[in-house]
Amino acid sequence: EFCSSLAGIMLLEVFLVLGTVIIYFLLSKKKEETLPFQKGWWGKGQKPDTEEDITIWPFKVETTEEELSDLFRRLDQARFTEPLENSCFHYGTNSVYLRKVVSYWKNQFNWKKQVEVLNKYPQFKIKIQGIDIHFVHVKPPCLPEGQSAKPLLMVHGWPGSFYEFYKIIPLLTDPASHGLSDEHIFEVICPSIPGYGFSEAPHKKGFNSISAASIFYELMLRLGFNEFYAQGGDWGWLICTNLAQIAPNHMKGLHLNLASVTNMGFIHLLSILLGRYLPGLFGFRDEDVRRMFPFLKKGLYRILLESGYAHIQATKPDTVGCGLNDSPVGLAAYILEKFSTWTDLEFRHLEDGGLERKFNLDDLLTNIMIYWVSGCIVSSMRFYKENLQKGIGTQKHERLTVQVPTGIASFPNEVMHTPQAWAQKKYTNIVSFHFMPRGGHFAALEEPELLAEDILQFVGKVEKEQLWRKK
């Protein structure tokens, strides 16, 4: 009897221990960690004691005759280097083609007309955390009865600008007029990243993607948007991802046309080695295999071949930036190469870099002029150093997952492909992942209709199932 009561007590103890462990795990399954909001101050000198002025004032791009005559003088005095025979774009921008661009820039390109194009959408500035933030804010021209516009924050990257979104804005603010479904209509907010375009550059070290996300979060709140959608590619991908980590309860959905995973685990590495032969085991689809393998060629070599600029910008941006800020031709060569290769790697085999196959020179030069007239190339490149100087995979935001409903448009000519199976580990709530039929890195400028359709269907899913409520 003693033995049986001892067994009973031991059994009870086991149950108590098990129960305690279970309760502990249930209670300690703490709510998902978020990223702390960064209340920085990026203005010159000491932060003043006074409260920040929260006035929003209208902004217009303006140009002076002095500016133009200085530009033309520099274009006239350009020194070109003969390219190697048959080198196309394999050594970077081909100067035979660059001469044509410069000739067009001097003789046909009409900056004053492009300034009018830039000013066709309302632009504003507001001081946040000590620096002036520039943004485009476009409301729908008309709303059907009983419908309200959904706020959508769209963030560009390098070497792009807010101008990348000019072709997609009307498709989102007035979809019906462009043959798209008007079930969801947006008001679009496109800020310039601090240090890019007409946003003031930070005056202090350390301004990274989390700092930018915090500033844009503050911008959305000041505009009165408590709930909003966000969209981005390039740095816009990272800034919007960080914003989803800072304010998951304010972001209804996150749409990306680039999704990179910086925290690689053992399974990732195994899938690189074996994914080609056992795709199903790693959740790869046929298209993933086609885009990723052979991995040495389409992964490693490609990264090494195409990331030299990032290494320079992540280490010594100011050195190379000096030359680019002083020479419009140098600036154009540096930026155009990215618009060639990142639109389609095959364009390297063409003497003109294929630049006018997907873009026109007016659009390309307008983007370059935004960098030139604002003198922002150096500050735009510093963003690489601020984000990468601590190393890849070392920061808290890289370890944190994203709970916000996510839509990914995967364009075939993006330099690096991220399969859904990899993205899923970071973005745990992917509600739409589409292999796009064509297009590359600058999706909004190159394929505005495709990107707009994908954003519309993604928001449709989130709204219909009220996915953001289920977070």
WOVEN-V140357 format. One record per residue. N is the residue number from 0. RES is the residue in one letter. PSI is psi in whole degrees, -180 to 180 (none if undefined). Layout:
((N & RES & PSI) (N & RES & PSI))
This chain:
((0 & E & -39) (1 & F & -44) (2 & C & -44) (3 & S & -37) (4 & S & -34) (5 & L & -44) (6 & A & -41) (7 & G & -44) (8 & I & -44) (9 & M & -42) (10 & L & -43) (11 & L & -43) (12 & E & -43) (13 & V & -46) (14 & F & -41) (15 & L & -45) (16 & V & -48) (17 & L & -46) (18 & G & -43) (19 & T & -45) (20 & V & -46) (21 & I & -47) (22 & I & -42) (23 & Y & -46) (24 & F & -38) (25 & L & -43) (26 & L & -36) (27 & S & -3) (28 & K & 73) (29 & K & 157) (30 & K & 151) (31 & E & 134) (32 & E & 142) (33 & T & 172) (34 & L & 134) (35 & P & 140) (36 & F & 135) (37 & Q & 110) (38 & K & 82) (39 & G & 178) (40 & W & 117) (41 & W & 9) (42 & G & 179) (43 & K & 145) (44 & G & -151) (45 & Q & 146) (46 & K & 128) (47 & P & 158) (48 & D & -21) (49 & T & 156) (50 & E & 148) (51 & E & 136) (52 & D & 124) (53 & I & 20) (54 & T & 140) (55 & I & 129) (56 & W & 148) (57 & P & 149) (58 & F & 142) (59 & K & 143) (60 & V & 130) (61 & E & 154) (62 & T & 148) (63 & T & 161) (64 & E & -36) (65 & E & -45) (66 & E & -47) (67 & L & -42) (68 & S & -35) (69 & D & -44) (70 & L & -48) (71 & F & -36) (72 & R & -44) (73 & R & -39) (74 & L & -39) (75 & D & -32) (76 & Q & 11) (77 & A & 141) (78 & R & 126) (79 & F & 153) (80 & T & 139) (81 & E & 132) (82 & P & 163) (83 & L & 150) (84 & E & 138) (85 & N & 29) (86 & S & -14) (87 & C & -127) (88 & F & 17) (89 & H & -23) (90 & Y & 10) (91 & G & -164) (92 & T & 128) (93 & N & 125) (94 & S & -15) (95 & V & -45) (96 & Y & -38) (97 & L & -37) (98 & R & -41) (99 & K & -42) (100 & V & -45) (101 & V & -39) (102 & S & -43) (103 & Y & -43) (104 & W & -43) (105 & K & -40) (106 & N & -29) (107 & Q & -35) (108 & F & 130) (109 & N & 94) (110 & W & -37) (111 & K & -38) (112 & K & -39) (113 & Q & -30) (114 & V & -39) (115 & E & -39) (116 & V & -46) (117 & L & -35) (118 & N & 4) (119 & K & -20) (120 & Y & 144) (121 & P & 131) (122 & Q & 152) (123 & F & 167) (124 & K & 151) (125 & I & 144) (126 & K & 122) (127 & I & 128) (128 & Q & 36) (129 & G & -3) (130 & I & 153) (131 & D & 124) (132 & I & 127) (133 & H & 138) (134 & F & 151) (135 & V & 136) (136 & H & 106) (137 & V & 123) (138 & K & 157) (139 & P & 141) (140 & P & -35) (141 & C & 145) (142 & L & 131) (143 & P & 153) (144 & E & 132) (145 & G & 7) (146 & Q & 144) (147 & S & 153) (148 & A & 142) (149 & K & 125) (150 & P & 132) (151 & L & 118) (152 & L & 125) (153 & M & 125) (154 & V & 129) (155 & H & -169) (156 & G & -156) (157 & W & 139) (158 & P & 51) (159 & G & -164) (160 & S & 178) (161 & F & -25) (162 & Y & -23) (163 & E & -27) (164 & F & 0) (165 & Y & -28) (166 & K & -24) (167 & I & -24) (168 & I & -51) (169 & P & -28) (170 & L & -24) (171 & L & -31) (172 & T & -20) (173 & D & 61) (174 & P & -37) (175 & A & -40) (176 & S & -13) (177 & H & 23) (178 & G & 19) (179 & L & 162) (180 & S & 135) (181 & D & 26) (182 & E & -36) (183 & H & 128) (184 & I & 141) (185 & F & 153) (186 & E & 130) (187 & V & 132) (188 & I & 115) (189 & C & 99) (190 & P & 159) (191 & S & 131) (192 & I & 137) (193 & P & 130) (194 & G & 1) (195 & Y & 142) (196 & G & -129) (197 & F & 12) (198 & S & 137) (199 & E & 145) (200 & A & 144) (201 & P & 144) (202 & H & -5) (203 & K & 157) (204 & K & 157) (205 & G & 7) (206 & F & 101) (207 & N & -168) (208 & S & -32) (209 & I & -37) (210 & S & -44) (211 & A & -43) (212 & A & -40) (213 & S & -41) (214 & I & -42) (215 & F & -31) (216 & Y & -46) (217 & E & -40) (218 & L & -49) (219 & M & -41) (220 & L & -40) (221 & R & -29) (222 & L & -3) (223 & G & 17) (224 & F & 107) (225 & N & -26) (226 & E & 135) (227 & F & 167) (228 & Y & 158) (229 & A & 146) (230 & Q & 140) (231 & G & 159) (232 & G & 171) (233 & D & -137) (234 & W & -27) (235 & G & -33) (236 & W & -50) (237 & L & -42) (238 & I & -45) (239 & C & -34) (240 & T & -46) (241 & N & -38) (242 & L & -38) (243 & A & -29) (244 & Q & -29) (245 & I & -43) (246 & A & 60) (247 & P & -26) (248 & N & -6) (249 & H & -18) (250 & M & 119) (251 & K & -34) (252 & G & 152) (253 & L & 122) (254 & H & 129) (255 & L & 141) (256 & N & 16) (257 & L & 131) (258 & A & 104) (259 & S & 143) (260 & V & 118) (261 & T & -18) (262 & N & 95) (263 & M & 128) (264 & G & -177) (265 & F & -41) (266 & I & -39) (267 & H & -49) (268 & L & -41) (269 & L & -39) (270 & S & -27) (271 & I & -39) (272 & L & -42) (273 & L & -9) (274 & G & -31) (275 & R & -33) (276 & Y & -29) (277 & L & 61) (278 & P & -42) (279 & G & -35) (280 & L & -31) (281 & F & 8) (282 & G & 19) (283 & F & 143) (284 & R & 169) (285 & D & -43) (286 & E & -35) (287 & D & -47) (288 & V & -42) (289 & R & -39) (290 & R & -24) (291 & M & -27) (292 & F & 151) (293 & P & 133) (294 & F & -33) (295 & L & -46) (296 & K & -48) (297 & K & -7) (298 & G & -80) (299 & L & -54) (300 & Y & -39) (301 & R & -42) (302 & I & -46) (303 & L & -41) (304 & L & -36) (305 & E & 5) (306 & S & 13) (307 & G & -43) (308 & Y & -39) (309 & A & -36) (310 & H & -45) (311 & I & -48) (312 & Q & -25) (313 & A & -7) (314 & T & -57) (315 & K & 62) (316 & P & -36) (317 & D & -30) (318 & T & -57) (319 & V & -29) (320 & G & -31) (321 & C & -48) (322 & G & -41) (323 & L & -34) (324 & N & -18) (325 & D & -19) (326 & S & 113) (327 & P & -33) (328 & V & -42) (329 & G & -43) (330 & L & -45) (331 & A & -44) (332 & A & -43) (333 & Y & -44) (334 & I & -42) (335 & L & -35) (336 & E & -39) (337 & K & -39) (338 & F & -24) (339 & S & -63) (340 & T & -39) (341 & W & -12) (342 & T & -37) (343 & D & 119) (344 & L & -28) (345 & E & -20) (346 & F & -14) (347 & R & -24) (348 & H & 2) (349 & L & 144) (350 & E & -29) (351 & D & 10) (352 & G & 14) (353 & G & 15) (354 & L & -31) (355 & E & 9) (356 & R & -36) (357 & K & -19) (358 & F & 165) (359 & N & 160) (360 & L & -30) (361 & D & -44) (362 & D & -44) (363 & L & -44) (364 & L & -29) (365 & T & -44) (366 & N & -43) (367 & I & -41) (368 & M & -33) (369 & I & -41) (370 & Y & -40) (371 & W & -53) (372 & V & -28) (373 & S & -11) (374 & G & 39) (375 & C & 4) (376 & I & -42) (377 & V & -49) (378 & S & -31) (379 & S & -36) (380 & M & -29) (381 & R & -26) (382 & F & -30) (383 & Y & -44) (384 & K & -45) (385 & E & -35) (386 & N & -27) (387 & L & -9) (388 & Q & -22) (389 & K & -2) (390 & G & 160) (391 & I & 134) (392 & G & 9) (393 & T & -13) (394 & Q & 155) (395 & K & -43) (396 & H & -24) (397 & E & -27) (398 & R & -27) (399 & L & 142) (400 & T & 172) (401 & V & 123) (402 & Q & -20) (403 & V & 140) (404 & P & 129) (405 & T & 138) (406 & G & 134) (407 & I & 125) (408 & A & 110) (409 & S & 105) (410 & F & 138) (411 & P & -27) (412 & N & 13) (413 & E & 140) (414 & V & -45) (415 & M & 136) (416 & H & 135) (417 & T & 111) (418 & P & 156) (419 & Q & -37) (420 & A & -34) (421 & W & -45) (422 & A & -36) (423 & Q & -29) (424 & K & -28) (425 & K & -49) (426 & Y & 95) (427 & T & -7) (428 & N & 56) (429 & I & 117) (430 & V & -16) (431 & S & 132) (432 & F & 114) (433 & H & 134) (434 & F & 115) (435 & M & 147) (436 & P & -27) (437 & R & 167) (438 & G & 160) (439 & G & -142) (440 & H & -40) (441 & F & 59) (442 & A & -43) (443 & A & -34) (444 & L & -35) (445 & E & -44) (446 & E & 64) (447 & P & -38) (448 & E & -46) (449 & L & -44) (450 & L & -43) (451 & A & -45) (452 & E & -40) (453 & D & -39) (454 & I & -45) (455 & L & -44) (456 & Q & -35) (457 & F & -49) (458 & V & -37) (459 & G & -45) (460 & K & -47) (461 & V & -43) (462 & E & -44) (463 & K & -43) (464 & E & 7) (465 & Q & 47) (466 & L & -32) (467 & W & -21) (468 & R & -21) (469 & K & 9) (470 & K & none))
